[in-house]
């Protein structure tokens, strides 16, 4: 077994945790794993930078909620990594053609967000496979979310929480104006989603893959890329599936 690579954010808390784990690993060797120290955003960036890696990724949270991460424990960190459970997820692939005809392609682990770019609401058409599901949606935008991302931005816009093994995607509107009561749709992950800006000059939109933005988008295609599989490690009894279930049952308080 080789010594794991430690990939750390640069804030003080992350660097303190990195130093502690480095000292621990000087005496103990672990399985083929990358230890990622930071918050959810840092984990998303790290996964996409290492999209062709065959290694396992164990996240150590030094941010706020840390939905994709594990809680840091100075006493049990090595034991936790050795006994962690594996979850494999595939990202969304977003292909965008902008107003000038330029094409861009990015990956999204959580969601692809289509957002209005000006004071004008977005006006978009939505197709799933060959089926037209929304001829004209006027709204602040629309999200296409994976199960792993369904408790993130998707939940904030009242999209459904999806089980990790559901093989589904969520399409959720953001502040829909017309039709006002459209709640979105849950679709099979094998389907491709096409979103077209119906008024690119008056109502410009941005397409965002997790945290990477393409402005003045004209046509956006979104589908699961099954060729890429991220291998995430989670502490026993604190896995991603359990976190999703907790969010399903969570009651908000003031």
C-alpha positions in Angstrom: 0.0 0.0 0.0 1.2 3.5 -0.9 1.0 6.6 1.3 -2.2 8.5 0.5 -2.1 11.9 -1.2 -3.4 14.7 0.9 -5.2 17.4 -1.1 -6.0 20.4 1.2 -7.7 23.8 1.0 -5.4 26.6 2.0 -7.3 28.0 5.0 -5.8 27.7 8.5 -8.2 25.0 9.7 -7.6 22.8 6.7 -3.8 23.2 7.0 -3.9 22.3 10.7 -5.8 19.1 9.9 -3.4 18.4 7.1 -0.4 18.7 9.4 -2.0 16.4 12.0 -2.9 13.7 9.4 0.6 13.9 7.8 2.1 13.2 11.2 -0.2 10.2 11.7 0.7 8.8 8.2 4.4 8.9 8.9 3.9 5.8 10.9 0.9 4.2 9.3 0.1 3.4 5.7 -3.4 3.3 4.3 -5.1 2.0 1.2 -5.1 3.7 -2.2 -6.9 6.9 -1.2 -6.8 10.6 -1.6 -7.6 12.5 1.6 -9.4 15.8 0.7 -9.5 18.5 3.4 -11.9 21.3 2.9 -15.6 22.0 2.3 -18.1 20.7 -0.2 -17.0 23.2 -2.9 -13.3 22.2 -2.5 -14.3 18.5 -2.8 -16.3 19.2 -6.0 -13.3 21.0 -7.6 -11.0 18.2 -6.5 -13.1 15.4 -8.0 -13.4 17.1 -11.3 -9.7 17.8 -11.5 -9.1 14.1 -10.8 -11.9 12.7 -13.0 -9.7 10.0 -14.5 -8.3 8.9 -11.2 -9.0 5.3 -10.0 -8.2 6.2 -6.4 -10.7 6.5 -3.5 -11.6 10.0 -2.1 -12.1 10.5 1.6 -13.2 13.9 2.5 -12.4 15.6 5.8 -14.7 18.6 6.6 -13.1 21.9 7.5 -16.0 24.0 6.2 -19.6 24.5 7.3 -22.1 21.7 6.7 -19.8 19.4 4.6 -22.4 17.2 3.0 -19.9 15.4 0.9 -17.3 15.2 3.7 -16.6 13.3 6.9 -16.3 14.8 10.4 -12.7 15.2 11.5 -11.8 13.2 14.6 -8.2 13.4 15.9 -8.6 10.1 17.8 -10.2 7.9 15.1 -9.2 9.4 11.7 -7.0 6.5 10.6 -9.5 3.9 11.8 -12.3 5.7 10.1 -10.6 5.8 6.7 -9.6 2.1 7.0 -13.2 1.1 7.8 -15.0 3.6 5.5 -17.8 2.5 3.2 -17.6 3.1 -0.6 -20.2 5.1 -2.6 -19.7 5.4 -6.3 -21.4 8.3 -8.2 -21.3 9.6 -11.8 -21.5 13.3 -12.6 -23.7 15.2 -15.0 -22.1 16.4 -18.3 -23.2 19.9 -19.4 -22.7 20.9 -23.0 -23.4 24.6 -23.8 -23.7 26.5 -27.0 -23.6 30.2 -26.4 -25.0 33.2 -28.4 -21.9 33.3 -30.6 -22.0 29.6 -31.4 -19.1 28.7 -29.2 -19.4 25.3 -27.4 -18.2 24.4 -23.9 -18.4 21.2 -21.9 -18.1 20.8 -18.1 -18.9 18.3 -15.4 -21.3 18.8 -12.4 -21.4 16.5 -9.4 -24.4 18.2 -7.8 -26.4 20.1 -10.3 -26.6 22.1 -13.5 -28.3 25.5 -12.9 -29.9 27.6 -15.6 -30.2 31.2 -14.3 -31.5 34.4 -15.6 -28.6 36.8 -16.4 -30.5 40.1 -16.2 -33.5 41.7 -14.6 -35.7 39.9 -17.1 -37.0 36.4 -16.2 -35.7 33.5 -18.3 -37.9 32.0 -21.0 -36.9 28.5 -21.9 -38.0 25.3 -23.6 -37.3 21.9 -22.0 -37.1 18.5 -23.7 -36.4 15.2 -22.0 -35.1 12.7 -24.7 -37.5 13.3 -27.6 -40.4 14.4 -25.4 -41.2 18.1 -25.0 -42.1 18.6 -21.3 -42.2 22.4 -21.2 -43.0 24.4 -24.3 -42.3 27.7 -22.5 -41.2 28.1 -18.9 -40.8 31.7 -17.6 -38.9 31.7 -14.3 -35.7 32.8 -12.6 -34.2 29.5 -14.0 -34.3 25.7 -13.7 -32.1 23.1 -12.1 -31.1 19.6 -13.2 -29.9 17.7 -10.1 -28.3 14.4 -9.4 -29.3 12.3 -6.3 -26.1 13.4 -4.6 -26.9 17.1 -5.3 -30.6 16.8 -4.5 -30.2 18.0 -0.9 -28.2 21.1 -2.1 -29.5 23.9 -4.3 -32.2 21.6 -5.6 -33.7 21.3 -2.1 -33.6 25.1 -1.6 -35.8 25.6 -4.6 -38.2 22.9 -3.3 -37.0 20.1 -5.6 -37.4 16.5 -4.5 -34.8 14.6 -2.5 -33.6 11.6 -4.4 -32.2 8.3 -3.1 -28.7 7.6 -4.2 -29.7 4.4 -5.8 -32.9 5.8 -7.5 -31.2 6.2 -10.9 -33.2 9.4 -11.3 -32.6 13.1 -11.9 -34.6 16.0 -10.7 -35.7 18.9 -12.9 -36.9 21.8 -10.7 -38.0 25.3 -11.6 -36.6 28.4 -9.8 -39.4 30.8 -8.9 -41.7 29.8 -11.8 -43.9 32.6 -13.1 -45.6 30.8 -16.0 -46.8 28.1 -15.5 -46.9 29.3 -11.9 -47.7 25.9 -10.3 -45.3 23.7 -12.3 -43.3 21.8 -9.7 -40.8 20.2 -12.0 -40.3 16.6 -12.9 -38.3 13.5 -11.9 -36.8 11.6 -14.8 -34.8 8.5 -15.5 -31.0 9.2 -15.4 -30.6 7.6 -18.9 -32.5 10.5 -20.5 -30.8 13.6 -21.9 -32.2 17.0 -21.0 -32.2 19.8 -23.5 -32.9 23.4 -22.5 -33.2 26.1 -25.1 -33.3 29.9 -24.5 -36.4 31.2 -26.4 -35.4 34.8 -26.3 -31.6 35.1 -26.2 -31.4 38.8 -26.9 -34.0 40.1 -24.4 -33.7 37.4 -21.8 -30.1 36.2 -21.5 -29.3 33.2 -19.3 -26.3 31.6 -17.7 -25.6 27.8 -17.4 -23.7 26.8 -14.3 -22.1 23.3 -13.7 -21.8 23.3 -9.9 -19.7 26.5 -9.7 -18.5 27.0 -13.3 -20.5 29.5 -15.3 -21.1 29.9 -19.0 -22.8 33.2 -19.9 -25.2 34.0 -22.8 -26.2 30.4 -23.1 -28.4 29.5 -26.1 -28.7 25.7 -25.9 -27.8 23.5 -22.9 -27.6 19.7 -23.0 -27.4 17.7 -19.8 -26.8 14.0 -19.3 -25.2 11.6 -16.9 -21.6 10.6 -17.9 -21.4 6.9 -16.8 -17.9 6.6 -18.1 -16.7 8.7 -15.1 -17.2 7.2 -11.6 -16.1 9.0 -8.5 -15.3 6.6 -5.6 -16.2 8.4 -2.3 -15.5 7.0 1.1 -17.7 7.7 4.1 -17.5 6.8 7.8 -19.7 3.9 8.9 -23.1 5.1 10.0 -22.4 8.6 8.5 -22.7 7.8 4.8 -24.1 9.9 2.1 -27.3 7.9 1.9 -27.9 8.4 5.6 -27.3 12.2 5.2 -29.9 12.2 2.5 -32.4 10.4 4.7 -31.8 12.9 7.5 -32.6 15.8 5.2 -35.8 14.1 4.1 -36.9 13.9 7.8 -35.5 17.2 8.9 -38.0 19.7 10.3 -37.0 23.4 10.0 -37.2 25.6 13.0 -36.9 29.3 13.4 
